[in-house]
Amino acid sequence: MNPADLDHRHAKLEADVHRLARSLPLRPASASLEARVLAAVAAQRAPRGVRSFESWSPFMRGAFLVAALGFAVASVWLLLPVPFGEVWTVLGDAVTRVGSRITALGDAVQTLGRLLFGALPEWVRVWGQLALLTFGAIYVATLAAGAAAWRWWQADGSTR
């Protein structure tokens, strides 16, 4: 059977059931049914600790963020062998030292690149650049094809 025919039949059946259900008179559910449904809904609800951060109350979110910030500050203070007032000075000095080492490493890589680039014949440099450009173009084309396929898949509305 053709999937389009099957979808059409499902849509027609759904419309018929909807029309039939709307034509029935409204009646209240029995108390026992209501109690069973509410119990089933409550049983499916996730426990408090399993729910996401967004479902927490604003007070609990704020308390958690304050506790996390306090823990981070206390950890830095305990791990660094300096008085608390000098923590920012020591951290600034450490960042400066790391920055100077990164700069030195970048200079070394740049010098090594100049040495290697100067030692290679011209044709190797040209073909290497062409290979890099080709690889980049193929990479961009793959990303574009993936994005187009994703948009098609989303527009199709299917759940493959």
N, C-alpha and C positions, 0 to 999 in steps of 0.2 A: 504494500500500500504506500502511496506517495506521502512523504512527511507533511507536505502542504495540505493535503486532504485531511490528514489526521489532525493537524492543528486547527483546521476549519471546523471539523466535527467537535473538537474539544471546546472551541469558542462558542459554537452553537449550543452545545450541552450546558455550558456554564451560563449562558444567557437564559436558557429555558429554566434551569434550576433557580436562578436569581429571580426571574419573573414569578415562578411558582411560590417561592418563599415570601416574596413581597405581597402576594395576594392572600396569604394566610392571616387570620386575625391574631393580634398580639395577645399573649397570655403570659402571666408571670411564672417564673420557674418555681418549682417546689423548694421548700426550705432545705431539704436534704441535698438536692442537686446543687443549690447555691453554696452550701457548706463544703461539699466535695470539690467543687470547682475552685473555690478560694483556697482550700487546703492544697490542691494540686499546684496552683500558681505559687503559693508560698514555698512549697517544696522545691520548685524549679529555680527559685531566686537564689543567687549565689550568696554564700556566707559573707559577712561583713569584711573579713580580711582578704577575700579573693577579688572583690570589686576594684575597679580602676581608681586611680588618684582623683579623677574628675568627679567621681560620685561621692567623695568625702565632703563633709561640711566645710565651709570656709574657715571656721575656727580650727578644725583638725588639720587642714592644709597649712595654715599659718604656723601652727604649733610644730608640725613636722619640719617645715622649712627653717624655723628658728632653731630647732634641735639639730638639724643637719648642719647648719652654718656654725653653731656652737661646737659641734663635734669636729668640724674641719679646722676651726681656729684652735681648739684645744690640741688636736693632733699636730698641727704645725708647731705650736708652742712647745709641746713635749718632745718633738723630734729634733728641734733645733737647740743646740747647747748654748743659747744666748738668753739674756733677760728679755721679758716680753716687750719692753719698750724699744728694743733694738731689732726686733724681728723684721720690720720693713726695710731697715738699712741693710741687714744681712741678705735678705731676699733680693734687694736691688743690686747688691754687689754680685750675687750668684748669677743673676740674669745678665749682667754686664760681662762677666767672665764667659758665660756660655755664648753670648753674642760675638765676643772677640774670637772664640774658638771656631765658631761657624764661619766667620769671615775669613779666618786663616785657612780653613778647609776649602772654602770656595776659591780662594786665590790659588791653592795647590791644584785643585781640579782644573782651573782655567789654564794654568801653566802647563800641566800635563796634556791638556787638549791641544794647546798651541804646538807643543812638541810633536805629538802624534799627527796632527793635521799637516804640519810642515813636512813630516817624513813620508807621507803617503804620496804616490804619484797622482797626477791630475785626474786620470781616468777613474781611479778608485773613488776619489772625492765626488766626481760627477755622478757615477753610478750609485754611490751610497746615498747621495741626496735624492736622486730619482727614486730609489727604493723606499726611502723614508716618505717622500711625497705620495708614492703609490700606496704604501701601507696606510698613511693617514686618510687618503681618499676612500680606500676600501672600508676603513673603520667608520668614517662619517656616513658612508652609504649604508653600512650595516645598521648603524643607529637609526638612520632615517627609515629604513625598511621596517625595523622593529617598532618604531613609533607609529608608522602607517598601519602596520598589522594590529597594533594595540587599539588604535582608533577604530579600525574596521570591526574588531572583535567587540568593542564596547558599543558601537552603533548597532551592531547586529542584535544585541540584547540576549545573546545566547549564554548558556552556562556550561560551555564545554570544559 
